[in-house]
Amino acid sequence: MWKPRSEWKEWATRRILDVGTVVTASKLIIPSELHGKIPSGLLRAAELRLPVNSFCFCLACLALSGFDNRNAWTYFAGAIVSPLLATTYLLLVPFNPYRTPAAKFSGMYDQDQKDETCKRFAELMRSRSARRVLLTNSLILSLALLLAMIAVSVFQAKPVSWSVDSRSGGWILLLTLFSSLVLVPIFINSLIMSALKNWNLQRS
């Protein structure tokens, strides 16, 4: 049925407000219901995910290189294990955006206990889709880190060593854990992006 121009204009305005706002820097789509409902620090990190993720990845590579200790176990085993450790932690302790320093800074700490919209958003972080995102990213990061560390080892002046003693074993563990820690922001950015996408899909 044909609608008057004024009705079409009103309908289009409602749709624009309903879909949300596009952040031009990264095409981050924020549904209208979530405006002011997500800690600003997390949104900013998601908007800048390319430089943030690149920095975290390079920092993980630096850690796995052991600051030039040339230990093959750190180079290769650490590259595979560190993303898996981060994934395991986030699977066992699902990420909650309202239990973070960013939430405290934004005055939104425990907001999921007070606001139904925030509760629904937090639940997306522990959904089946979120777990798939974590596992997929874990595999991709393990492969990317392994390839990066193979490239690093090839260009080393001296060959890497496969020997392990008590001292080097401690460094292997420490550097792998540190690498796992610095990869966590990459996973969080992926979870935020996935949650926003799924929120929009659930509403469409």
N, C-alpha and C positions, 0 to 999 in steps of 0.2 A: 504494500500500500504506500502511496506517495505521501511524504511528510512535508509540511511547510519548512521553509528555509530556517526559521527560528528554532524549530524543533531539532533539525539536523545539527545546528550550531550548539544547542544545549546538549545533545547526545554526544557530540565530539568532545565537548569540554569535559563531560563526565568521564569519558573513556580515557582522556589524557590524564586526569587526576587519578583515575582508577589504576592505570598501568603503572604510574610512578614517575620518578624523575630520572633522567639519564645524566650521569656524570660524564661529561665529554672527555675527560682525561683518559678514561679507561672503559667507557661504555658500561659502567656499573649501574645496573638497574635497581633502584630502591622502590619497592612497592609502597603505595601511599600509607598503608596501615603501619609500616615499619619506620616511618619518618620519626626521628627522635627516640626510637626504641632500641637502637643498636649503639653500643659504645663507639664514640667518634674515632678513637684510636684504632680500633679494629677495621672500621670502614676505610680510614685513611691508608692503612697498610694494604688493604685489598685493592684500593684504587691504584696504589703504587706497587702492585705485586711484581711487576717485571723487574724493577731495580731491587726491590726487597728480596725476592727469590734468588736473583742473580748473586747478590751480596752474600746471602746465606749459603748458597751452593759453593761459591769460591772460598768462603771461610771454612766450610766442611772439607774441601779439598786441601786447604792449607793445613788443617788439623791432621788429616789422614796422611799427609806427607811427612808428618812428625817433625816439621820444621827441619827437613833434610836429614832425618835419621836413617833413611834408606832401608827400613824394615818392611819386607814383603808382606808380612802378616797384617801390618797396619794398612799398607797400600791396598791390598786386595780383599782380605777378609773383612777389614773395617769398612770398606766401601759397600760391601753387601750387607753387613750386619747393622750398621748404624741406622739406615732408614727403617729396617725391620724393628729395631728397638723403639724408635719413635712411634711407629705404627702400633706396636704392641701396647705401649703405654697409653696411647689415645683410645685404643679399643677397650682397655681395662678401666681407664679413667676418662670417660667421654668429655670432650671439651665443652665447657659451659662459658659462653661469652660474658655472663653476668657474675662470674667468680674470678675475674681477672683484674690486674692493676688498671687496665684501660677502663673497666667498668667502675672501679672505685674513683678514678680520676674524673669520669663523666657523671659521677653521682648516681650510678645505676647499679651499684652492687646489690645482689639478691633481688633484682627487679623481677626476675622470673617467678619469684614467690608472691609478688604483689600484682602483677599485670598478666592477664591471660594471653595477650599477643606476644609478650616476651617469653612466656612459658612455651607457647607453640614454636617460637623460633629456636629456643634452647633444645626442644625435643627433636628438631631436625638435625641437630648435631650428633645425636645418637641413634638416628634412624638407620634402616638397612642401606639406604642410598649413601649415607655418610660413611658407613663401613666400607662400601664398595669404593668410594673415592679414596679412602685411606689406603686400601690394599693396592689399588691401581697406581697411586702416586708412589707407594713404597717400591713397587716393581720398577717403575720408570726411573726413580732416583737411584736405586741400586745399580741399574744398568748404566745410567749416565755417570755415576761416580766411578764405577769400575772402569769404564772407557777412559774417563779423565785421568784416573790414576795409572792406567796402562801407558797413556801418553806421557805422563810425568816421568814414569820409570824409564821409558825409552830414551828420554833426553837427559837422564842423570849422567853425570860424569863417571860415577862408579856404579857397579851393579848392585841391585838390592840384595839384602841378606835374608835368608830364611831361618837363621838361628834365633833361638829364644832362650833367654835365661830369666832369672827372677826379676832383674832390673828392667829388661826390655819388655817382659810380660806385663809388668805394671804400667809401662808407658803405652803399650798396645791397648790395654783396657781403658786407661784414662783418655787417650786420644779418640778412641772409638766412641766413648760416652760423650765426650765434648762435641764430636761431630754429630752425633745423634741429637744433642741438645740444640745445636744451631740450625738443624733442619726443621725443627718444630714449627717455626713461623711459616714455612712453605706449606706444611700440612694445614695449618690454621687458615691461611689464605684460601686454600682449596675448599675447606669446609664452609667458609663464609660464602664463597662464590656458589657452591653447590646448594647451600641453604636458600640463598636468594633465588636461584633458578627454580628450585623445587617449590618454593612459596608461590612463585608466579604460575607454575604449571598446575598447582593444586587449585588456583583460583580461576584458571581459564576453562 
